[in-house]
Structures are given as C-alpha cells and as structure tokens.
Amino acid sequence: MKQAKVLIMMGSRSDLPAMEGCMEQLDAFQVPYLVRILSAHRTPEAVLELSKEAQSQGIQVIIAAAGGAAHLAGVLASSTVLPVIGIPMQTSALGGMDSLLSTVQMPSGVPVATVAIGKAGAKNAAILACQMIGLQDPAIQEKVKVFKQEQAKKVLADSIYE
C-alpha cells in the first residue's frame, strides 16, 4: 500500500456510512488514506497524539467527521500545521445544524475548512483534499481536472432535450 496522504478521522463508528463517499472519492483519485475512529471527548490524548504525528507520517490533509458538539476538527486543527477539513455529521436532535455550527465556528487562529453536512460534505471533503494535495502533485491535480470536466459534460448532456 502506498504512503497515506489523507487522514480520515471519525468521532464514532456510526459516522462510517456517511463517510463512504469520502473514501470512494479518494479511491477514484487514487489517493491513499488512513481511517481512524477517535473521539475528541472520550479519547482526547489519542486524538492529539495522532494529530501531532500525522505530518511526520506523510499525511498532507486531515479530514474530520463528527456530530453533535463536533469538536474533533477543532481539536485536530489546534495541534497540527496540516490543513483540516471538517465534515459536520447529521444528528437526530438538530439534523446536523449543531454539528455544522460546532465545526465552522472556530476561534481566530484555529482554521477548519468546513463542508456540507453529511454525505455531500464527505464527498466534497475528499475533492477539496485532493485539490490541496494537487498543488504539489501534478498527477492528482490532473485527476481533479478531469473529474470536473466529466461533471460538466454530464450536466451539459442532461441539458439537451429534443
């Protein structure tokens, strides 16, 4: 297996179904990744340790999915210089708005790029991570470019009615 470039973190195993699109998109771009399930609240020391070690392990981007209080992305961002992309997870109590606000409302100096709630956000996080990696990896950048061109072709094909 190639050296992982993306670390995908989830606060709970229950986030896994929503995160499948993220992993599928990274697979499509042939970007290797690691998946870890750790909680900012239940396993804070392990989260901080992994965050601090990620760059030395070859990780270039961290993707963090969490619901509810959703502190995972912020805790990760506080302890690394790597870019962190937060994915708010859908919740039963507030439909994911609680997760969205917890993920996006970071204090000054602790940036977290935040995408949409749930499955759409998971896929977009993978694409955004590949765009970031593509700044230094022309092969990945080309794959993202082709992906976007293919998306445009599909929309244009659907726009023709006779």
N, C-alpha and C positions, 0 to 999 in steps of 0.2 A: 504494500500500500504506500502511496506517495505521502510525503510530508503534509500534514493538515495545514491549511491556510486560514480556515474559519473554525472558530469555537462556537458551537451552539449550546447555550445554557437554557435549561428549563427549570422553573421553580417546582414543578410537580410532574409526575408521570402522566397525570390527566391532561397535560398540555400536548402530549405526543401526537394525537390525531390531528390537531390543528397545525402542528409543525411539519407534517409530512410533505406539504407543498414546498417548504423551505429546502428540505433535504433533496427532494426530487429536482428542484431548480438547480441546486448546486451540482447534483449529479449530471444534469443536462449540460452544464457548462464545464464539466469535468474538473471541478474544484474540490479537492479533498477537505474533509471536515471531521471534527470530533463532536460527539454529543455527550453532554453531562447533565445530570439532574441533581441540582443542589438548591437549597433554599436560603435566601438572604436572611431569613428569620430563624430557621431551625439549624442551619449549618453555616453560620457566618464566617467562621475561621476557614473552612474548606473553600468557600467562595473567594475569600480574599487571597488565599494561597494560590488557587488556580489562576486568578486574575493576574497576580504578580509574576507567575511563572510563564504565562501564555506566550509572551513575546520571545522569550529565550527558547521556547519550543517550536518556533517558526510560525506561530499564529499571527495573522495580519489584521483580522477583524473579528470582533466578538459580537454575536447575535444573542440577545437575552429575551426570553419569553416568560412572562409572569402575569398572574391575575390578582385581582383584589388590591391590596396595598402596593403590590408590584414594585418592590424596592430593588429587585435583582439587578436591573440595568444600571441604576444609580450607584449601587454598591460596587459593581464591577468597574464602572467609569471612574469612581473615586480612587481606584488603586492601580490604574494602568494608563499608559500613554496611547494605547491602541484605540482606534475608533470603536465605539459601542453603538449598536443598533438595537433599540428596544421594541419589542412586539407586545402590545397590551393584549392579554387574553380575555376572551368573553367570560363573563361571570353570570351566575344565576341571579344574584341580588340586583345588580345595576346594569346588566347587559354588556359590561366591559368599559363603561364610562369611568368607573372607579380606577380601573387598570390604566386607561388612557391618561387620565389626569395625573396619576401617580408616576407614570413613565415620562410624560412630557414636561412636567413641572420641576425640572432640576434647578438647583441653585446656581447662581453665576459661578463659572469656573469648573462645572461638572457637566459637560455637554453629553447628551444622549440623543442620537438621531432616532426619531420615533416614527413608526409607520402605522398603518391602519390596524384596527382591532381584528384579531383572529387570523383566519386562513389567508385572506388577501394580503394582510400585513406580513405573514410568514413568507409568502412568495416574493413580495416586494423587498423584504429584508435580504433575501438571497441575491436578488438582482442588484440591489444597492451595494452589497458587499462585493460583488463581482465588478461593479463599476469602480469601486475604490481600489481593489486589487489590480484592475486593468490599467490604472495609472502607471504602474511599473511593470506590467506583464502584457505585452502586445497581443499574445495569443488569447488571453482571457478577454481583453478589450475587443478583439475581433469577434469572438463568440457573442458578446453582448450586442455588438453592432448588427450582426446577422440576425440575432433574436429579435431585435427591434424592427429590422427590415421585414422580417417574416410576419410580425404582428401587424405592421402597416399593410402588407399585401392582403392579409386575411380580412381586414376591415374594408379595404378598397374592393375586394371581391364581393363582399357582402352588400356593398352599397349600390351594386348594379342590379336593377330589376327590369325585366323586359316583359 
